[in-house]
Amino acid sequence: MDLLLEGAEKLKLDLTSLQRERLERYISEIELFNPIYKLVSYQDRDELIIRHILDSLAGVKVFEALEGSSIADLGTGAGFPGVVLAIMLDRPIVLVERMKRRVDFLKNVILRCNLKNVRIVSKDVSEVEERFDIVTCRAFHPIFDIIDDVDRILSPNGVFAPYKGKKSYLYSEIENLSNWDVSITNLHVPFLDEERIIALMRKKN
């Protein structure tokens, strides 16, 4: 069975033909442009699918359960998890990325995958002025480095939902953030025997 489809089934995600087509096209665009733009690290197609596509897909059900219409992905890079979430969710997604070569790649992906629910904010996170119901990021700065900016752009009662690896890393990043309530959702990435989590962080009133 196709690795992407098998992984999605293990995640209990029933991909539509359009979602599968868009994911496959996204993968092809990364493979085409990565040697030029150095967007993301992987050894072969299987590793790209497992460590980046399925890793991002593993959080889809978490986001489906969160209230709120707008989602921002900070420092999205090659589009993880933002592009994957945009393919899977019927919600507006904003990709925040300051580096021009990555922005150029993302514009191409949006066109090639015909993603009408995505737009790009080509700014540093510190320059973003909008507010969002949900903010996420993956393989970005430590939480303590960006939490003030997240707080500034998060809507009242919004949720910060960063993808993280080991719980111990998360705890070291939030140990001094006593004014945030934090819960942890374990993620199980198919074919990857490594710890993955999403932290759900809400500012205390």
Secondary structure, 3 states (H helix, E strand, C coil): CCHHHHHHHHCCCCCCHHHHHHHHHHHHHHHHHHHHHCCCCCCCHHHHHHHHHHHHHCCHHHHHHCCCCCEEEECCCCCCCHHHHHHHCCCCEEEECCCHHHHHHHHHHHHHCCCCCEEEECCCHHHCCCCEEEEEECCCCCHHHHHHHHHHHEEEEEEECCEECCHHHHHHHHCCCCCEEEEEEEECCCCCCCCEEEEEEEECC
